[in-house]
Structures are given as structure tokens and as C-alpha cells.
Amino acid sequence: MSARRLTVQYYALLREQAGRREESLESAAATPRELYGELRARYPFTLDPEVLRVAVNAEFAEWSQPLREGDTVVFIPPVAGG
Amino acid sequence: MARFRFTHAAIDPAPLRRELADPACGGFAAFEGWVRDHNEGAAVRHLEYQAFEALAVKEGERILEEARTRFGVPRVLCVHRLGDLAIGEVAVWVGASAPHRHEAFLAARYVIDEVKHRLPIWKKEHYQNGDSGWVNCERCAAPDSAAHPHAHR
């Protein structure tokens, strides 16, 4: 599978652990699950995927959703609004 | 009509309440979430709220629409604060006006409960002792976190 260009945005604890708000990257990850695995190898993320949700292009998505060229992916840590 | 919105400025309830005025409504209920000086035994100095706004606004609008249809409440509004907040400041404001009080209470309760569980908003507590932590995140990072799934949906 060829690599696709993706944008990843980080929030809250993931932003601190990645040390950045956003990045553009070439990835062979076919799904958000694979992408998070790739990023975990690069950054000291302590959150397991089981406690995260994922959004693609600013809508909630499944971990198995196929990623496409140009997608923007956000991994959502446990929320605490209100 | 943006009925769900974020603000970086202090929330002033008076104009929000006026937005919900309706001659057909005889009941109005509001909920304010305030910044508290303690959480789970730790003294809190101030709070920091962050949001994934593009998604949170869409999901917030969906919650308000659900409240309107579920309880037949014509007017419902929610404003959530972002950035640094001091103790006692309003972090979130929910208001609902309805023909009768029962529906107004139900709608306001529904909105705040859903907002807390569904919106991508995060809260970092800064403690008196100098520590800080993202609420619901630091303990999830503990090795035994899989044994304690939280209410994250």
C-alpha cells in the first residue's frame, strides 16, 4: 500500500506528549488504528487506544475506517467538559 | 443560529437569558458550571479548558437539537468557556425556556449531561502544590487503566 499524506492534530495530553499541535505526514497506515500505532512508536503517548476516540475530518469515526489522501485525523483523549 | 458556542471571555448570563425570552414560554431553567477550588482531595488553583472546536460545535448543536425534539423545548442554548479560568468563574452555561417548567428543567439537565460526556473538551487542573493534570487522562494512563473503563462514549 502506498503512503498517503495526512494531517494529525493533537489536543490536551496528546498535544503535550507529542510536543506539537499539528503535523502533516506521509503514512502507510490504512486506518486510524494503524496510524495511532505508528505515532506511539514516535511519541511517548501513555493513553491506550481503548480510552481514545477518533475523528476524521472533524466527524467521529471508526478505528477501522479507511484513511484517504488528505484526511485530517484527531485522536480524542478522555473528555472532561462542563 | 449558533445555539452552541465557545467563548474565551467571561460568561455573562444576563444577555444569554434574554436570548431565550419567548412570549410562549412560562418556564426558564439554567445551569451554570463553576470552577471549584478542589477535586478529589486536591486543592485547585485554576483551570485550563481546551476544545476540538470544529467537532465540538457540531456535536454541541446536535445535543441541543436532541433536547428540543425530545422535550419539546423551543429554546435551548449552551456556552462553554475556553482558556484559563479562576476559581468561581462560570465554565459552562446552559439555559432552556419552555411553555412549562418541567420540560425546561429536563432539557437543561439533558444538555449538561450530554455535553460532559460527548464533547471533545478537556480540562487541565493546576493544583496549589504546583502539580497539574488533565482530568480523566492521567489516571487512564496508569497500567491498570484497562480495568477501569470510564464513561467516555
gemmi code that builds the backbone of each chain (N, CA, C; Angstrom):
import gemmi

chains = {
    "A": [
        ("MET", (0.860, -1.202, 0.000), (0.000, 0.000, 0.000), (0.886, 1.239, 0.000)),
        ("SER", (0.577, 2.162, -0.863), (1.389, 3.379, -0.926), (1.035, 4.312, 0.224)),
        ("ALA", (1.961, 5.197, 0.510), (1.741, 6.133, 1.602), (0.772, 7.225, 1.167)),
        ("ARG", (0.071, 7.763, 2.135), (-0.819, 8.901, 1.870), (-0.430, 10.051, 2.805)),
        ("ARG", (-0.708, 11.251, 2.318), (-0.416, 12.426, 3.138), (-1.599, 12.691, 4.059)),
        ("LEU", (-1.319, 12.791, 5.352), (-2.363, 13.013, 6.348), (-1.984, 14.194, 7.227)),
        ("THR", (-2.994, 14.823, 7.799), (-2.757, 15.831, 8.833), (-3.246, 15.252, 10.152)),
        ("VAL", (-2.434, 15.394, 11.181), (-2.844, 14.942, 12.513), (-2.832, 16.155, 13.438)),
        ("GLN", (-3.929, 16.331, 14.164), (-3.997, 17.416, 15.151), (-4.047, 16.807, 16.539)),
        ("TYR", (-3.360, 17.460, 17.475), (-3.256, 16.927, 18.831), (-3.909, 17.869, 19.840)),
        ("TYR", (-4.552, 17.259, 20.829), (-5.195, 18.047, 21.887), (-4.826, 17.490, 23.261)),
        ("ALA", (-4.880, 18.386, 24.226), (-4.756, 18.032, 25.649), (-3.486, 17.236, 25.918)),
        ("LEU", (-3.608, 16.089, 26.594), (-2.414, 15.327, 26.982), (-1.607, 14.897, 25.757)),
        ("LEU", (-2.290, 14.533, 24.679), (-1.564, 14.104, 23.471), (-0.757, 15.254, 22.881)),
        ("ARG", (-1.278, 16.471, 22.979), (-0.552, 17.646, 22.473), (0.738, 17.839, 23.260)),
        ("GLU", (0.634, 17.660, 24.581), (1.841, 17.824, 25.405), (2.857, 16.724, 25.130)),
        ("GLN", (2.341, 15.506, 24.947), (3.272, 14.383, 24.753), (3.870, 14.372, 23.348)),
        ("ALA", (3.143, 14.896, 22.379), (3.689, 14.994, 21.016), (4.565, 16.232, 20.879)),
        ("GLY", (4.327, 17.222, 21.752), (5.097, 18.460, 21.683), (4.726, 19.311, 20.489)),
        ("ARG", (3.525, 19.107, 19.962), (3.075, 19.897, 18.815), (1.551, 19.858, 18.732)),
        ("ARG", (1.001, 20.854, 18.052), (-0.454, 20.941, 17.891), (-0.919, 20.200, 16.656)),
        ("GLU", (-0.059, 20.160, 15.642), (-0.494, 19.638, 14.347), (0.715, 19.240, 13.547)),
        ("GLU", (0.552, 18.245, 12.685), (1.628, 17.930, 11.754), (1.042, 17.292, 10.503)),
        ("SER", (1.806, 17.419, 9.427), (1.463, 16.782, 8.165), (2.477, 15.675, 7.971)),
        ("LEU", (2.014, 14.486, 7.613), (2.954, 13.373, 7.483), (2.549, 12.418, 6.372)),
        ("GLU", (3.536, 11.694, 5.889), (3.305, 10.615, 4.932), (3.199, 9.346, 5.749)),
        ("SER", (2.121, 8.606, 5.549), (1.955, 7.393, 6.345), (1.407, 6.269, 5.486)),
        ("ALA", (1.859, 5.063, 5.796), (1.320, 3.876, 5.126), (0.133, 3.319, 5.903)),
        ("ALA", (-0.202, 3.955, 7.037), (-1.320, 3.463, 7.858), (-2.609, 3.493, 7.050)),
        ("ALA", (-3.312, 2.370, 7.057), (-4.557, 2.276, 6.293), (-5.755, 2.715, 7.118)),
        ("THR", (-5.613, 2.728, 8.450), (-6.726, 3.064, 9.342), (-6.208, 3.924, 10.496)),
        ("PRO", (-7.117, 4.587, 11.213), (-6.688, 5.333, 12.395), (-5.981, 4.439, 13.416)),
        ("ARG", (-6.405, 3.195, 13.537), (-5.766, 2.295, 14.497), (-4.284, 2.096, 14.155)),
        ("GLU", (-4.022, 1.891, 12.861), (-2.624, 1.718, 12.443), (-1.836, 3.015, 12.619)),
        ("LEU", (-2.497, 4.128, 12.341), (-1.827, 5.419, 12.475), (-1.441, 5.679, 13.931)),
        ("TYR", (-2.360, 5.388, 14.860), (-2.033, 5.623, 16.272), (-0.860, 4.738, 16.698)),
        ("GLY", (-0.824, 3.517, 16.177), (0.301, 2.633, 16.462), (1.619, 3.220, 15.972)),
        ("GLU", (1.586, 3.782, 14.766), (2.796, 4.431, 14.218), (3.237, 5.592, 15.102)),
        ("LEU", (2.259, 6.425, 15.498), (2.591, 7.616, 16.281), (3.096, 7.242, 17.671)),
        ("ARG", (2.568, 6.156, 18.203), (3.014, 5.707, 19.532), (4.466, 5.279, 19.518)),
        ("ALA", (4.927, 4.835, 18.359), (6.331, 4.447, 18.248), (7.223, 5.685, 18.249)),
        ("ARG", (6.634, 6.821, 17.873), (7.420, 8.048, 17.750), (7.332, 8.944, 18.977)),
        ("TYR", (6.164, 8.946, 19.618), (5.942, 9.831, 20.767), (5.649, 9.008, 22.020)),
        ("PRO", (5.933, 9.604, 23.186), (5.711, 8.862, 24.442), (4.243, 8.912, 24.892)),
        ("PHE", (3.334, 8.502, 24.018), (1.912, 8.529, 24.369), (1.608, 7.479, 25.429)),
        ("THR", (0.973, 7.920, 26.512), (0.636, 6.991, 27.593), (-0.784, 6.462, 27.465)),
        ("LEU", (-1.606, 7.110, 26.634), (-3.014, 6.704, 26.543), (-3.168, 5.525, 25.588)),
        ("ASP", (-3.821, 4.461, 26.083), (-4.109, 3.313, 25.233), (-5.246, 3.666, 24.281)),
        ("PRO", (-5.256, 3.058, 23.093), (-6.344, 3.360, 22.160), (-7.727, 3.057, 22.733)),
        ("GLU", (-7.790, 2.132, 23.680), (-9.094, 1.773, 24.272), (-9.760, 2.953, 24.962)),
        ("VAL", (-8.985, 3.949, 25.425), (-9.594, 5.081, 26.125), (-9.766, 6.294, 25.209)),
        ("LEU", (-9.352, 6.154, 23.953), (-9.462, 7.260, 22.998), (-10.644, 7.054, 22.072)),
        ("ARG", (-11.106, 8.159, 21.493), (-11.980, 8.081, 20.320), (-11.205, 8.703, 19.177)),
        ("VAL", (-11.724, 8.564, 17.972), (-11.022, 9.130, 16.834), (-12.005, 9.918, 15.968)),
        ("ALA", (-11.502, 11.002, 15.384), (-12.291, 11.795, 14.435), (-11.492, 11.926, 13.140)),
        ("VAL", (-12.201, 11.806, 12.024), (-11.586, 12.041, 10.722), (-12.364, 13.167, 10.050)),
        ("ASN", (-11.652, 14.187, 9.632), (-12.258, 15.364, 9.002), (-13.383, 15.943, 9.863)),
        ("ALA", (-13.083, 16.066, 11.166), (-13.975, 16.704, 12.130), (-15.328, 16.018, 12.292)),
        ("GLU", (-15.335, 14.686, 12.119), (-16.512, 13.889, 12.491), (-16.013, 12.639, 13.201)),
        ("PHE", (-16.770, 12.179, 14.192), (-16.391, 10.938, 14.859), (-16.287, 9.831, 13.822)),
        ("ALA", (-15.300, 8.959, 13.986), (-15.059, 7.896, 13.008), (-14.767, 6.592, 13.735)),
        ("GLU", (-14.783, 5.523, 12.962), (-14.413, 4.214, 13.495), (-12.900, 4.054, 13.400)),
        ("TRP", (-12.348, 3.247, 14.290), (-10.907, 2.983, 14.270), (-10.497, 2.240, 13.004)),
        ("SER", (-11.453, 1.562, 12.388), (-11.151, 0.751, 11.203), (-11.487, 1.479, 9.900)),
        ("GLN", (-11.929, 2.726, 10.012), (-12.299, 3.475, 8.792), (-11.076, 3.653, 7.884)),
        ("PRO", (-11.209, 3.321, 6.593), (-10.069, 3.501, 5.690), (-9.671, 4.980, 5.596)),
        ("LEU", (-8.392, 5.247, 5.740), (-7.901, 6.626, 5.613), (-7.643, 6.941, 4.147)),
        ("ARG", (-7.932, 8.187, 3.783), (-7.726, 8.636, 2.401), (-6.733, 9.773, 2.364)),
        ("GLU", (-6.157, 9.947, 1.187), (-5.236, 11.054, 0.942), (-5.873, 12.367, 1.413)),
        ("GLY", (-5.126, 13.120, 2.221), (-5.604, 14.437, 2.632), (-6.469, 14.458, 3.884)),
        ("ASP", (-6.758, 13.296, 4.461), (-7.598, 13.266, 5.669), (-6.915, 13.973, 6.841)),
        ("THR", (-7.738, 14.588, 7.687), (-7.258, 15.150, 8.948), (-7.762, 14.263, 10.079)),
        ("VAL", (-6.838, 13.778, 10.879), (-7.168, 12.809, 11.927), (-6.905, 13.435, 13.301)),
        ("VAL", (-7.845, 13.234, 14.215), (-7.674, 13.690, 15.597), (-7.975, 12.520, 16.526)),
        ("PHE", (-7.061, 12.230, 17.421), (-7.299, 11.233, 18.454), (-7.796, 11.979, 19.689)),
        ("ILE", (-8.929, 11.530, 20.218), (-9.634, 12.280, 21.262), (-9.424, 11.620, 22.620)),
        ("PRO", (-8.620, 12.269, 23.483), (-8.431, 11.728, 24.836), (-9.741, 11.772, 25.625)),
        ("PRO", (-9.798, 11.066, 26.747), (-10.997, 11.116, 27.595), (-11.404, 12.567, 27.870)),
        ("VAL", (-12.665, 12.865, 27.674), (-13.119, 14.253, 27.727), (-13.496, 14.659, 29.153)),
        ("ALA", (-13.546, 15.962, 29.392), (-13.872, 16.475, 30.736), (-14.459, 17.872, 30.633)),
        ("GLY", (-15.454, 18.028, 29.773), (-16.094, 19.338, 29.659), (-17.037, 19.597, 30.815)),
        ("GLY", (-17.610, 20.807, 30.828), (-18.615, 21.167, 31.827), (-17.989, 21.627, 33.131)),
    ],
    "B": [
        ("MET", (-28.329, 29.883, 13.216), (-28.387, 30.223, 14.642), (-27.428, 29.332, 15.422)),
        ("ALA", (-26.322, 29.908, 15.851), (-25.365, 29.123, 16.636), (-25.836, 29.074, 18.082)),
        ("ARG", (-26.492, 27.997, 18.430), (-27.031, 27.858, 19.784), (-26.011, 27.264, 20.735)),
        ("PHE", (-25.017, 26.570, 20.149), (-23.910, 26.095, 20.970), (-22.682, 26.884, 20.571)),
        ("ARG", (-21.957, 27.423, 21.520), (-20.760, 28.174, 21.162), (-19.723, 28.184, 22.285)),
        ("PHE", (-18.516, 28.523, 21.864), (-17.407, 28.677, 22.807), (-17.080, 30.144, 22.964)),
        ("THR", (-16.491, 30.482, 24.106), (-16.019, 31.840, 24.303), (-14.738, 31.820, 25.122)),
        ("HIS", (-13.845, 32.745, 24.823), (-12.634, 32.913, 25.624), (-12.824, 34.014, 26.665)),
        ("ALA", (-13.954, 34.704, 26.594), (-14.230, 35.790, 27.543), (-15.142, 35.275, 28.657)),
        ("ALA", (-15.189, 36.016, 29.758), (-16.057, 35.638, 30.880), (-17.502, 35.522, 30.407)),
        ("ILE", (-18.208, 34.510, 30.904), (-19.602, 34.292, 30.514), (-20.506, 35.183, 31.357)),
        ("ASP", (-21.292, 36.007, 30.689), (-22.263, 36.861, 31.368), (-23.657, 36.281, 31.105)),
        ("PRO", (-24.300, 35.730, 32.137), (-25.590, 35.058, 31.923), (-26.721, 35.976, 31.469)),
        ("ALA", (-26.673, 37.252, 31.821), (-27.837, 38.122, 31.572), (-28.239, 38.182, 30.086)),
        ("PRO", (-27.304, 38.479, 29.174), (-27.716, 38.517, 27.762), (-28.098, 37.143, 27.213)),
        ("LEU", (-27.521, 36.084, 27.770), (-27.877, 34.732, 27.315), (-29.326, 34.432, 27.683)),
        ("ARG", (-29.689, 34.831, 28.883), (-31.061, 34.631, 29.348), (-32.045, 35.393, 28.443)),
        ("ARG", (-31.630, 36.591, 28.041), (-32.503, 37.386, 27.168), (-32.692, 36.711, 25.811)),
        ("GLU", (-31.647, 35.996, 25.338), (-31.766, 35.293, 24.049), (-32.852, 34.236, 24.087)),
        ("LEU", (-33.165, 33.751, 25.282), (-34.128, 32.657, 25.410), (-35.538, 33.163, 25.712)),
        ("ALA", (-35.699, 34.480, 25.836), (-37.014, 35.041, 26.127), (-37.973, 34.714, 24.985)),
        ("ASP", (-39.185, 34.305, 25.358), (-40.178, 33.897, 24.361), (-41.561, 34.070, 24.992)),
        ("PRO", (-42.446, 34.838, 24.351), (-43.762, 35.065, 24.957), (-44.565, 33.780, 25.154)),
        ("ALA", (-44.221, 32.724, 24.406), (-44.949, 31.464, 24.547), (-44.400, 30.605, 25.673)),
        ("CYS", (-43.322, 31.079, 26.310), (-42.671, 30.276, 27.348), (-42.961, 30.820, 28.737)),
        ("GLY", (-43.360, 29.923, 29.637), (-43.636, 30.324, 31.019), (-42.614, 29.797, 32.000)),
        ("GLY", (-41.659, 29.009, 31.488), (-40.646, 28.437, 32.382), (-39.270, 28.567, 31.780)),
        ("PHE", (-38.316, 28.900, 32.631), (-36.923, 29.015, 32.184), (-36.051, 28.352, 33.245)),
        ("ALA", (-35.140, 27.469, 32.786), (-34.198, 26.828, 33.719), (-32.800, 27.009, 33.180)),
        ("ALA", (-31.873, 27.313, 34.091), (-30.480, 27.480, 33.682), (-29.588, 26.654, 34.593)),
        ("PHE", (-28.476, 26.197, 34.028), (-27.447, 25.540, 34.828), (-26.134, 26.243, 34.562)),
        ("GLU", (-25.410, 26.532, 35.633), (-24.068, 27.086, 35.493), (-23.078, 26.124, 36.129)),
        ("GLY", (-22.028, 25.779, 35.396), (-20.929, 25.016, 35.977), (-19.847, 25.998, 36.391)),
        ("TRP", (-19.436, 25.931, 37.661), (-18.434, 26.871, 38.195), (-17.123, 26.165, 38.450)),
        ("VAL", (-16.058, 26.911, 38.414), (-14.738, 26.364, 38.741), (-14.626, 26.229, 40.259)),
        ("ARG", (-14.375, 25.005, 40.695), (-14.350, 24.662, 42.115), (-12.899, 24.626, 42.610)),
        ("ASP", (-12.713, 24.905, 43.896), (-11.338, 25.023, 44.419), (-10.734, 23.691, 44.853)),
        ("HIS", (-11.431, 22.590, 44.564), (-10.855, 21.282, 44.913), (-11.434, 20.218, 43.992)),
        ("ASN", (-10.697, 19.142, 43.818), (-11.199, 17.983, 43.078), (-10.495, 16.745, 43.584)),
        ("GLU", (-11.296, 15.779, 44.031), (-10.776, 14.503, 44.521), (-9.632, 14.712, 45.517)),
        ("GLY", (-9.866, 15.633, 46.463), (-8.919, 15.806, 47.553), (-7.770, 16.760, 47.288)),
        ("ALA", (-7.635, 17.239, 46.049), (-6.521, 18.141, 45.744), (-7.040, 19.571, 45.640)),
        ("ALA", (-6.262, 20.520, 46.216), (-6.630, 21.934, 46.165), (-6.290, 22.486, 44.783)),
        ("VAL", (-7.289, 23.058, 44.115), (-7.121, 23.542, 42.747), (-6.914, 25.051, 42.749)),
        ("ARG", (-5.917, 25.507, 42.006), (-5.591, 26.929, 41.941), (-6.310, 27.595, 40.766)),
        ("HIS", (-6.233, 26.977, 39.597), (-7.006, 27.451, 38.446), (-7.125, 26.328, 37.430)),
        ("LEU", (-7.954, 26.558, 36.411), (-8.246, 25.540, 35.407), (-7.956, 26.060, 34.018)),
        ("GLU", (-7.723, 25.110, 33.126), (-7.490, 25.456, 31.727), (-8.381, 24.536, 30.888)),
        ("TYR", (-9.214, 25.130, 30.031), (-10.083, 24.339, 29.148), (-9.591, 24.448, 27.719)),
        ("GLN", (-9.599, 23.312, 27.042), (-9.206, 23.258, 25.630), (-10.284, 22.461, 24.902)),
        ("ALA", (-10.553, 22.772, 23.641), (-11.572, 22.034, 22.882), (-11.127, 21.812, 21.448)),
        ("PHE", (-11.614, 20.740, 20.879), (-11.520, 20.491, 19.437), (-12.784, 21.143, 18.879)),
        ("GLU", (-12.650, 22.437, 18.591), (-13.843, 23.249, 18.362), (-14.667, 22.825, 17.148)),
        ("ALA", (-13.988, 22.454, 16.060), (-14.720, 22.123, 14.825), (-15.710, 20.981, 15.065)),
        ("LEU", (-15.283, 19.992, 15.824), (-16.171, 18.861, 16.111), (-17.117, 19.177, 17.265)),
        ("ALA", (-16.611, 19.850, 18.276), (-17.428, 20.115, 19.471), (-18.639, 20.993, 19.149)),
        ("VAL", (-18.468, 21.964, 18.263), (-19.602, 22.829, 17.919), (-20.678, 22.022, 17.194)),
        ("LYS", (-20.248, 21.160, 16.272), (-21.224, 20.324, 15.542), (-21.957, 19.387, 16.493)),
        ("GLU", (-21.196, 18.726, 17.361), (-21.812, 17.773, 18.293), (-22.663, 18.518, 19.332)),
        ("GLY", (-22.215, 19.707, 19.731), (-22.995, 20.525, 20.659), (-24.341, 20.921, 20.062)),
        ("GLU", (-24.329, 21.293, 18.786), (-25.587, 21.628, 18.109), (-26.509, 20.406, 18.046)),
        ("ARG", (-25.912, 19.233, 17.838), (-26.727, 18.012, 17.790), (-27.384, 17.757, 19.147)),
        ("ILE", (-26.637, 17.994, 20.227), (-27.196, 17.790, 21.572), (-28.374, 18.742, 21.807)),
        ("LEU", (-28.198, 20.006, 21.398), (-29.282, 20.981, 21.605), (-30.511, 20.613, 20.782)),
        ("GLU", (-30.282, 20.118, 19.565), (-31.405, 19.705, 18.722), (-32.124, 18.506, 19.349)),
        ("GLU", (-31.352, 17.582, 19.909), (-31.966, 16.439, 20.602), (-32.835, 16.914, 21.767)),
        ("ALA", (-32.331, 17.878, 22.515), (-33.099, 18.393, 23.657), (-34.401, 19.035, 23.188)),
        ("ARG", (-34.304, 19.791, 22.084), (-35.506, 20.451, 21.562), (-36.564, 19.426, 21.161)),
        ("THR", (-36.164, 18.396, 20.414), (-37.152, 17.439, 19.902), (-37.621, 16.500, 21.011)),
        ("ARG", (-36.702, 16.048, 21.868), (-37.033, 15.084, 22.910), (-38.013, 15.665, 23.935)),
        ("PHE", (-37.813, 16.925, 24.306), (-38.620, 17.503, 25.373), (-39.573, 18.589, 24.872)),
        ("GLY", (-39.589, 18.817, 23.569), (-40.477, 19.830, 23.025), (-40.150, 21.223, 23.536)),
        ("VAL", (-38.864, 21.462, 23.737), (-38.429, 22.757, 24.277), (-38.032, 23.656, 23.110)),
        ("PRO", (-38.696, 24.774, 22.941), (-38.398, 25.600, 21.762), (-37.040, 26.264, 21.788)),
        ("ARG", (-36.572, 26.655, 22.957), (-35.324, 27.430, 23.003), (-34.353, 26.848, 24.018)),
        ("VAL", (-33.170, 26.518, 23.519), (-32.141, 25.993, 24.410), (-30.784, 26.457, 23.889)),
        ("LEU", (-29.897, 26.756, 24.814), (-28.644, 27.419, 24.482), (-27.542, 26.910, 25.412)),
        ("CYS", (-26.325, 26.804, 24.871), (-25.199, 26.401, 25.713), (-23.946, 27.152, 25.293)),
        ("VAL", (-23.264, 27.726, 26.266), (-21.996, 28.423, 26.017), (-20.939, 27.807, 26.918)),
        ("HIS", (-19.816, 27.435, 26.323), (-18.727, 26.838, 27.107), (-17.496, 27.720, 27.014)),
        ("ARG", (-16.877, 27.948, 28.135), (-15.682, 28.788, 28.216), (-14.431, 28.000, 27.865)),
        ("LEU", (-13.452, 28.663, 27.262), (-12.154, 28.060, 26.980), (-11.040, 28.947, 27.535)),
        ("GLY", (-9.857, 28.356, 27.696), (-8.706, 29.115, 28.186), (-8.539, 28.959, 29.687)),
        ("ASP", (-7.882, 29.935, 30.296), (-7.597, 29.882, 31.736), (-8.746, 30.457, 32.543)),
        ("LEU", (-9.187, 29.709, 33.544), (-10.293, 30.152, 34.392), (-9.864, 30.143, 35.856)),
        ("ALA", (-10.342, 31.165, 36.572), (-10.055, 31.258, 38.000), (-11.183, 30.592, 38.790)),
        ("ILE", (-10.907, 30.288, 40.054), (-11.917, 29.721, 40.941), (-13.155, 30.623, 40.949)),
        ("GLY", (-14.323, 29.997, 40.843), (-15.576, 30.741, 40.906), (-16.096, 31.212, 39.564)),
        ("GLU", (-15.282, 31.165, 38.529), (-15.755, 31.603, 37.211), (-16.722, 30.575, 36.618)),
        ("VAL", (-17.571, 31.054, 35.713), (-18.532, 30.185, 35.038), (-17.820, 29.471, 33.884)),
        ("ALA", (-17.780, 28.128, 33.951), (-17.132, 27.341, 32.902), (-18.112, 26.987, 31.795)),
        ("VAL", (-19.361, 26.771, 32.174), (-20.377, 26.406, 31.180), (-21.728, 26.943, 31.630)),
        ("TRP", (-22.516, 27.374, 30.649), (-23.860, 27.895, 30.929), (-24.840, 27.208, 29.992)),
        ("VAL", (-25.907, 26.664, 30.574), (-26.968, 26.034, 29.784), (-28.279, 26.680, 30.175)),
        ("GLY", (-29.078, 27.068, 29.207), (-30.401, 27.615, 29.510), (-31.438, 27.035, 28.580)),
        ("ALA", (-32.649, 26.828, 29.116), (-33.752, 26.326, 28.302), (-35.030, 27.042, 28.725)),
        ("SER", (-35.797, 27.490, 27.732), (-37.102, 28.050, 28.050), (-38.166, 27.215, 27.353)),
        ("ALA", (-39.279, 27.022, 28.037), (-40.332, 26.123, 27.562), (-41.680, 26.640, 28.049)),
        ("PRO", (-42.761, 26.130, 27.448), (-44.078, 26.563, 27.923), (-44.259, 26.308, 29.416)),
        ("HIS", (-43.717, 25.176, 29.915), (-43.869, 24.833, 31.335), (-42.531, 24.430, 31.941)),
        ("ARG", (-42.429, 24.558, 33.274), (-41.142, 24.370, 33.947), (-40.555, 22.979, 33.785)),
        ("HIS", (-41.411, 21.952, 33.771), (-40.914, 20.577, 33.752), (-39.973, 20.338, 32.574)),
        ("GLU", (-40.419, 20.726, 31.389), (-39.611, 20.497, 30.183), (-38.332, 21.334, 30.219)),
        ("ALA", (-38.417, 22.523, 30.784), (-37.226, 23.381, 30.848), (-36.154, 22.737, 31.726)),
        ("PHE", (-36.565, 22.214, 32.889), (-35.607, 21.521, 33.762), (-35.007, 20.310, 33.061)),
        ("LEU", (-35.866, 19.494, 32.442), (-35.389, 18.274, 31.786), (-34.387, 18.593, 30.682)),
        ("ALA", (-34.706, 19.606, 29.881), (-33.834, 19.943, 28.756), (-32.480, 20.439, 29.239)),
        ("ALA", (-32.476, 21.291, 30.261), (-31.204, 21.820, 30.764), (-30.359, 20.685, 31.341)),
        ("ARG", (-30.993, 19.776, 32.061), (-30.291, 18.635, 32.642), (-29.709, 17.738, 31.536)),
        ("TYR", (-30.518, 17.485, 30.530), (-30.069, 16.639, 29.426), (-28.844, 17.238, 28.742)),
        ("VAL", (-28.916, 18.518, 28.468), (-27.819, 19.168, 27.733), (-26.519, 19.111, 28.529)),
        ("ILE", (-26.541, 19.456, 29.802), (-25.267, 19.468, 30.540), (-24.704, 18.056, 30.676)),
        ("ASP", (-25.583, 17.068, 30.875), (-25.086, 15.685, 30.996), (-24.433, 15.221, 29.691)),
        ("GLU", (-25.062, 15.512, 28.567), (-24.517, 15.082, 27.270), (-23.242, 15.850, 26.932)),
        ("VAL", (-23.236, 17.139, 27.234), (-22.045, 17.956, 26.963), (-20.834, 17.363, 27.684)),
        ("LYS", (-21.029, 16.980, 28.925), (-19.913, 16.434, 29.700), (-19.378, 15.136, 29.118)),
        ("HIS", (-20.249, 14.333, 28.554), (-19.817, 13.020, 28.069), (-19.399, 12.997, 26.612)),
        ("ARG", (-19.976, 13.865, 25.807), (-19.803, 13.714, 24.359), (-18.881, 14.718, 23.696)),
        ("LEU", (-18.734, 15.898, 24.270), (-17.983, 16.919, 23.536), (-16.479, 16.792, 23.768)),
        ("PRO", (-15.697, 16.962, 22.682), (-14.241, 16.925, 22.833), (-13.716, 18.209, 23.480)),
        ("ILE", (-13.870, 18.237, 24.811), (-13.408, 19.359, 25.638), (-12.570, 18.745, 26.754)),
        ("TRP", (-11.442, 19.402, 27.054), (-10.547, 18.866, 28.075), (-10.247, 19.934, 29.110)),
        ("LYS", (-10.026, 19.436, 30.322), (-9.819, 20.337, 31.459), (-8.512, 19.962, 32.137)),
        ("LYS", (-7.634, 20.943, 32.256), (-6.390, 20.714, 32.985), (-6.463, 21.445, 34.306)),
        ("GLU", (-6.256, 20.699, 35.392), (-6.279, 21.305, 36.719), (-4.862, 21.666, 37.133)),
        ("HIS", (-4.719, 22.891, 37.633), (-3.440, 23.336, 38.185), (-3.628, 23.412, 39.693)),
        ("TYR", (-2.831, 22.635, 40.430), (-3.051, 22.483, 41.858), (-2.207, 23.456, 42.677)),
        ("GLN", (-2.650, 23.632, 43.919), (-1.943, 24.526, 44.841), (-0.498, 24.086, 45.047)),
        ("ASN", (-0.255, 22.781, 44.989), (1.096, 22.276, 45.248), (2.011, 22.376, 44.022)),
        ("GLY", (1.513, 22.984, 42.938), (2.346, 23.179, 41.759), (2.172, 22.110, 40.687)),
        ("ASP", (1.563, 20.973, 41.056), (1.302, 19.932, 40.050), (0.170, 20.367, 39.129)),
        ("SER", (0.028, 19.631, 38.033), (-1.116, 19.849, 37.166), (-1.444, 18.535, 36.478)),
        ("GLY", (-2.660, 18.450, 35.962), (-3.026, 17.212, 35.279), (-4.299, 17.366, 34.478)),
        ("TRP", (-4.360, 16.631, 33.358), (-5.575, 16.610, 32.539), (-6.575, 15.671, 33.191)),
        ("VAL", (-7.750, 16.186, 33.509), (-8.765, 15.400, 34.203), (-9.189, 14.215, 33.329)),
        ("ASN", (-9.271, 13.060, 33.944), (-9.662, 11.791, 33.301), (-8.591, 11.195, 32.410)),
        ("CYS", (-7.463, 11.879, 32.247), (-6.435, 11.370, 31.338), (-5.254, 10.765, 32.067)),
        ("GLU", (-4.840, 11.397, 33.157), (-3.618, 10.948, 33.805), (-3.808, 9.556, 34.407)),
        ("ARG", (-4.976, 9.324, 34.998), (-5.180, 8.010, 35.600), (-5.456, 6.947, 34.548)),
        ("CYS", (-6.015, 7.372, 33.398), (-6.203, 6.429, 32.296), (-4.871, 5.895, 31.821)),
        ("ALA", (-3.827, 6.688, 32.048), (-2.514, 6.294, 31.573), (-1.873, 5.263, 32.489)),
        ("ALA", (-2.491, 5.047, 33.662), (-1.932, 4.062, 34.588), (-2.020, 2.665, 33.982)),
        ("PRO", (-1.091, 1.780, 34.347), (-1.046, 0.445, 33.752), (-2.338, -0.339, 33.922)),
        ("ASP", (-3.075, -0.076, 35.014), (-4.300, -0.860, 35.246), (-5.538, -0.187, 34.664)),
        ("SER", (-5.318, 0.787, 33.756), (-6.459, 1.570, 33.270), (-7.494, 0.710, 32.550)),
        ("ALA", (-7.052, -0.381, 31.907), (-7.998, -1.205, 31.157), (-9.060, -1.800, 32.081)),
        ("ALA", (-8.719, -1.906, 33.366), (-9.665, -2.466, 34.321), (-10.697, -1.433, 34.765)),
        ("HIS", (-10.488, -0.172, 34.381), (-11.403, 0.888, 34.809), (-11.893, 1.711, 33.634)),
        ("PRO", (-12.660, 1.099, 32.752), (-13.189, 1.885, 31.639), (-14.073, 3.007, 32.180)),
        ("HIS", (-13.852, 4.215, 31.720), (-14.659, 5.334, 32.218), (-15.860, 5.557, 31.310)),
        ("ALA", (-16.568, 6.610, 31.614), (-17.851, 6.832, 30.942), (-17.710, 7.461, 29.565)),
        ("HIS", (-16.527, 7.452, 29.034), (-16.237, 8.014, 27.713), (-16.982, 7.216, 26.660)),
        ("ARG", (-17.855, 7.867, 25.865), (-18.638, 7.099, 24.895), (-18.195, 7.349, 23.478)),
    ],
}
model = gemmi.Model(1)
for chain_id, residues in chains.items():
    chain = gemmi.Chain(chain_id)
    for i, (resn, *xyz) in enumerate(residues, 1):
        res = gemmi.Residue()
        res.name, res.seqid = resn, gemmi.SeqId(i, " ")
        for name, pos in zip(("N", "CA", "C"), xyz):
            atom = gemmi.Atom()
            atom.name, atom.element = name, gemmi.Element(name[0])
            atom.pos, atom.b_iso = gemmi.Position(*pos), 0.0
            res.add_atom(atom)
        chain.add_residue(res)
    model.add_chain(chain)
structure = gemmi.Structure()
structure.add_model(model)
structure.setup_entities()
